[in-house]
Amino acid sequence: MQTNGLTPHTTVQKKTVRMRIAGFSRTSLRWSLRAGMRTLYFRPKTLNEAVLHLATPGIQVLSGGTDFYPALGDSVAQGPLLDVSNLHELRGISEQHDYVRIGGLTTWSDIVRANLPRCFDALKGAAREIGSVQIQNRGTVAGNLCNASPAADGVPPLLALDAEVELTSQAGTRRMPVSEFIVGNRKTRRRPDELLTAIWVPRALDPAASCFLKLGARRYLVISISMVAAVVLVERGRVSAARVAVGSCSAVARRLTDLERDLIGAVAKLGLGASVTPAHVAVLSPIDDVRATAEYRLDASLTLTRRALDMCVEAH
Ligand SMILES: Cc1cc2nc3c(=O)[nH]c(=O)nc-3n(C[C@H](O)[C@H](O)[C@H](O)COP(=O)(O)OP(=O)(O)OC[C@H]3O[C@@H](n4cnc5c(N)ncnc54)[C@H](O)[C@@H]3O)c2cc1C
């Protein structure tokens, strides 16, 4: 058998084959013999090793597994799997001069516990809304972005923070805004040979107030009907910068850029939300589905946006 042009030598031990791969210290590969299929499973300890495995044709990345496994339904994983959960170098948050860097394997619980600038309150709010504590303990920021669900709670706050993703392959590292990374329902610009290794958030809005509001059919463990992340910076009593992003109301979460522009210079007092008009949310393109009608989603987005702005102003 050949992997990435590297020929492992194998010792069969029950259903597990342990292999030594040239250039790797030691790698454990397992053949899962389920339903007559063979799944090659890699769990490297270093990023260098991981990106080498990404050259394996058809390989799929597995992180916390909280989107990956439910998506399989009753079937089992097919094809080679790259389990990145042992790449501890990709987990954690560091504050740098111009950016806050969030490692791709940072979990939602890590985000909740982290001491972060005020403008991250919306991201923290989203983290607390993701599934349950058990899901937050396993689910990662990278998994949420790469899965690219229109209802991914992490996306609107990261859009509102002007965040960028860092993608790493054997060829090196590239960065692009989250707004360019997610291009459709479950579609991203990640190449098959790339891992999402970090999220970079510029620190220009550090002191801004921010909040996240999510509407679902019940309080917990809920897929949203609409969600809004707002980041508002106030200087000398007026709005000097505003970012508003809405999720679950279009194939990809969207920034309300006309609203952001109209808010600049507005007096930052309670009632600011009333300046949001239906025209500001008309850029959204919600669908009718089992959770809500498109009309209801638009109306909910308008109300959530108004409330989110007032909450930001109150927090200043
Ligand atoms: C019960 C339940 C409730 C949930 N509730 C919510 C919710 O309220 N809000 C919400 O937004 N989500 C929710 N989720 C979805 C999920 O928990 C999150 O999207 C989570 O952040 C996914 O992260 P993960 O590490 O588990 O991803 P995984 O399941 O491991 O992977 C998801 C996708 O991303 C890819 N991937 C993962 N990591 C990388 C990487 N570093 N580089 C490249 N590709 C990668 C995988 O190949 C896969 O396609 C829920 C899930 C469950 C099971």
The ligand as an SDF file (V2000), in Angstrom:
LIG
                    3D

 53 58  0  0  0  0  0  0  0  0999 V2000
  -26.2450   18.2460   18.9770 C   0  0  0  0  0  0  0  0  0  0  0  0
  -25.5290   19.2820   18.1560 C   0  0  0  0  0  0  0  0  0  0  0  0
  -25.8740   20.6150   18.3010 C   0  0  0  0  0  0  0  0  0  0  0  0
  -25.2170   21.5880   17.5540 C   0  0  0  0  0  0  0  0  0  0  0  0
  -25.6010   22.8970   17.7180 N   0  0  0  0  0  0  0  0  0  0  0  0
  -24.9960   23.8580   16.9890 C   0  0  0  0  0  0  0  0  0  0  0  0
  -25.3960   25.2150   17.1380 C   0  0  0  0  0  0  0  0  0  0  0  0
  -26.2530   25.5540   17.9430 O   0  0  0  0  0  0  0  0  0  0  0  0
  -24.7710   26.1390   16.3710 N   0  0  0  0  0  0  0  0  0  0  0  0
  -23.8000   25.8030   15.4680 C   0  0  0  0  0  0  0  0  0  0  0  0
  -23.2570   26.6930   14.8050 O   0  0  0  0  0  0  0  0  0  0  0  0
  -23.4010   24.5270   15.3240 N   0  0  0  0  0  0  0  0  0  0  0  0
  -23.9720   23.5460   16.0510 C   0  0  0  0  0  0  0  0  0  0  0  0
  -23.5840   22.2350   15.8930 N   0  0  0  0  0  0  0  0  0  0  0  0
  -22.5660   21.9310   14.8830 C   0  0  0  0  0  0  0  0  0  0  0  0
  -21.1300   21.7900   15.4000 C   0  0  0  0  0  0  0  0  0  0  0  0
  -21.0770   21.4850   16.7790 O   0  0  0  0  0  0  0  0  0  0  0  0
  -20.2580   23.0330   15.1500 C   0  0  0  0  0  0  0  0  0  0  0  0
  -20.3580   23.4640   13.8170 O   0  0  0  0  0  0  0  0  0  0  0  0
  -18.7930   22.7660   15.4990 C   0  0  0  0  0  0  0  0  0  0  0  0
  -18.1080   23.9820   15.6140 O   0  0  0  0  0  0  0  0  0  0  0  0
  -18.0770   21.8680   14.4710 C   0  0  0  0  0  0  0  0  0  0  0  0
  -16.7330   21.6810   14.8760 O   0  0  0  0  0  0  0  0  0  0  0  0
  -16.0500   20.2220   14.8700 P   0  0  0  0  0  0  0  0  0  0  0  0
  -14.6550   20.4240   15.3370 O   0  0  0  0  0  0  0  0  0  0  0  0
  -16.8590   19.2540   15.6170 O   0  0  0  0  0  0  0  0  0  0  0  0
  -16.0760   19.9030   13.3010 O   0  0  0  0  0  0  0  0  0  0  0  0
  -16.0520   18.4690   12.5800 P   0  0  0  0  0  0  0  0  0  0  0  0
  -17.3760   17.8180   12.7140 O   0  0  0  0  0  0  0  0  0  0  0  0
  -14.8720   17.6870   13.0070 O   0  0  0  0  0  0  0  0  0  0  0  0
  -15.8090   18.9450   11.0710 O   0  0  0  0  0  0  0  0  0  0  0  0
  -16.7880   19.7230   10.3870 C   0  0  0  0  0  0  0  0  0  0  0  0
  -16.2880   19.9550    8.9430 C   0  0  0  0  0  0  0  0  0  0  0  0
  -15.1560   20.8020    8.9310 O   0  0  0  0  0  0  0  0  0  0  0  0
  -14.0240   20.1410    8.3870 C   0  0  0  0  0  0  0  0  0  0  0  0
  -12.8940   20.5370    9.2320 N   0  0  0  0  0  0  0  0  0  0  0  0
  -12.8570   20.4820   10.5890 C   0  0  0  0  0  0  0  0  0  0  0  0
  -11.7160   21.0330   11.0480 N   0  0  0  0  0  0  0  0  0  0  0  0
  -11.0180   21.4240    9.9570 C   0  0  0  0  0  0  0  0  0  0  0  0
   -9.7620   22.0720    9.7910 C   0  0  0  0  0  0  0  0  0  0  0  0
   -9.0080   22.4520   10.8290 N   0  0  0  0  0  0  0  0  0  0  0  0
   -9.3410   22.3340    8.5350 N   0  0  0  0  0  0  0  0  0  0  0  0
  -10.0970   21.9820    7.4730 C   0  0  0  0  0  0  0  0  0  0  0  0
  -11.3050   21.3720    7.5720 N   0  0  0  0  0  0  0  0  0  0  0  0
  -11.7790   21.1090    8.8050 C   0  0  0  0  0  0  0  0  0  0  0  0
  -14.3460   18.6670    8.4060 C   0  0  0  0  0  0  0  0  0  0  0  0
  -13.7240   17.9800    7.3570 O   0  0  0  0  0  0  0  0  0  0  0  0
  -15.8550   18.6700    8.2430 C   0  0  0  0  0  0  0  0  0  0  0  0
  -16.1880   18.8090    6.8840 O   0  0  0  0  0  0  0  0  0  0  0  0
  -24.2040   21.2270   16.6330 C   0  0  0  0  0  0  0  0  0  0  0  0
  -23.8490   19.8720   16.5060 C   0  0  0  0  0  0  0  0  0  0  0  0
  -24.5010   18.9130   17.2460 C   0  0  0  0  0  0  0  0  0  0  0  0
  -24.1170   17.4680   17.0900 C   0  0  0  0  0  0  0  0  0  0  0  0
  1  2  1  0
  2  3  1  0
  2 52  2  0
  3  4  2  0
  4  5  1  0
  4 50  1  0
  5  6  2  0
  6  7  1  0
  6 13  1  0
  7  8  2  0
  7  9  1  0
  9 10  1  0
 10 11  2  0
 10 12  1  0
 12 13  2  0
 13 14  1  0
 14 15  1  0
 14 50  1  0
 15 16  1  0
 16 17  1  0
 16 18  1  0
 18 19  1  0
 18 20  1  0
 20 21  1  0
 20 22  1  0
 22 23  1  0
 23 24  1  0
 24 25  2  0
 24 26  1  0
 24 27  1  0
 27 28  1  0
 28 29  2  0
 28 30  1  0
 28 31  1  0
 31 32  1  0
 32 33  1  0
 33 34  1  0
 33 48  1  0
 34 35  1  0
 35 36  1  0
 35 46  1  0
 36 37  1  0
 36 45  1  0
 37 38  2  0
 38 39  1  0
 39 40  1  0
 39 45  2  0
 40 41  1  0
 40 42  2  0
 42 43  1  0
 43 44  2  0
 44 45  1  0
 46 47  1  0
 46 48  1  0
 48 49  1  0
 50 51  2  0
 51 52  1  0
 52 53  1  0
M  END
$$$$
